[in-house]
Amino acid sequence: MTSPDANRSLRPDTVAITAGRVASGSSLAPALFATTTWESDGLADANRRATGTRASQFYSRYANPTVRSFEEAVAALEGAEDAIAFASGMGAIATVILALCSSGDHIVAQKQLYAGTLAFLQGPCQRFGITTTFVDAREPGSFAAAIRPGKTMVVLAETPSNPRLDLVDLDEIGGLRGPITVVDSTLATPLGQQPLAHGAHLSLHSATKGIAGHNDATLGVVAGERELTDAIWAYSVLHGATASPFDALNGLRGMRTLAVRTRQQAETAQFLAESLYNHPAIAAVHHPGLPSHPQFDLAKRQMRNAGTLLSIDLAGGRPAAERFLDAIQVARVATSLGGPETLICHPATSTHASLSPDEAAFAGVSAGLLRISVGLEDAEDLLHDLLGALTPAKSTD
């Protein structure tokens, strides 16, 4: 009988179960370290902890064993040397950018961004003297063309983008030289794609969404090489967007089922996208798994699945969207994504309400656009619910 290969790498679904367990000992459930501080054995020991990088038992703004377990698990899933957790996805974005950029520096970012990220770049960053050039991520070479040698410190991409699910070529991002490349991979999760494997420096997530996956934890996380994450950590203890050990505990719990959840959700999202594609009340269905998606081939090349979200443009605009949201019974009206419940939001009046008319038009955030985060309900029940909600919109055309 052939013995198993001890050097064989575990597959991502298995890593989601095995990673991040060191601090818990023999306990199968993650251990919760709810303390804010630890006792030291005198002056020398206190000084060693205070001046070390991520001292594990010093003060929880610096490091916490439960939070470190979550960070180590994400790093393992991303194929990274290390990771840093934050109190939210925006905490991760803000800390990374302010750790890497100073007044006079330049950022290249795509126009198809989550509105909170866009507002941060156009607001606080601009006020601090950090300028940003926004490019159309769908155009090959657009990021490279906007880089200013010696000035551009960060290139920021988001793929799939929120809410229209446009994609960025990860090989193109990974091939850029000079700036630190950061990929917001929230909508894909680490089991959907691995930006670091394509050469990106940092992979960032709002772990509140698919990673934690139960709508009960607010977390952000960024993974990459340890030298880079340690430099970001040094600023993060001053920025203070520290992850709660309670949220990290829930994040770890969510990661254990990440593979089976996203597999089912992606399968249902594909089914719904295909089922709704030709509906007369819908002007367009946006989903990377549809052959009609402009980047369908790119999705097949760089994603393990087409994702757990879809967006639909209702032909009747905002009135149709209002009727639709009033009529749904199984799905729920809410702005988050990645949880067990199917959530539908109207980006123009919620997640992307801060966009100017020109920004909204470019990003495709129309008055009739609805973003659907597919949950774990039965696929046929969801389709029946969505078709029923579309009926009033159809009758008014």
Secondary structure, DSSP 8 states (H G I E B T S, - for coil): -----TT----HHHHHHHSS-GGGTT-SS------SB---SSHHHHHHHHHSTT-TTSBTTT--HHHHHHHHHHHHHHT-SEEEEESSHHHHHHHHHHHH--TT-EEEEESS--HHHHHHIIIIIHHTT-EEEEE-TTSTTHHHHH--TTTEEEEEEESS-TTT-----HHHHHT--SSEEEEE-TTT-TTT--GGGGT-SEEEE-TTTTTT-SS----EEEEE-HHHHHHHHHHHHHH--B--HHHHHHHHHHHHTHHHHHHHHHHHHHHHHHHHTT-TTEEEEE-TTSTTSTTHHHHHHH-SS--SEEEEEETTHHHHHHHHHHH-SSSEE-S--SSSS-EEE-GGGTTTTTS-HHHHHHHT--TTEEEEE--SS-HHHHHHHHHHHHHHHHHT-
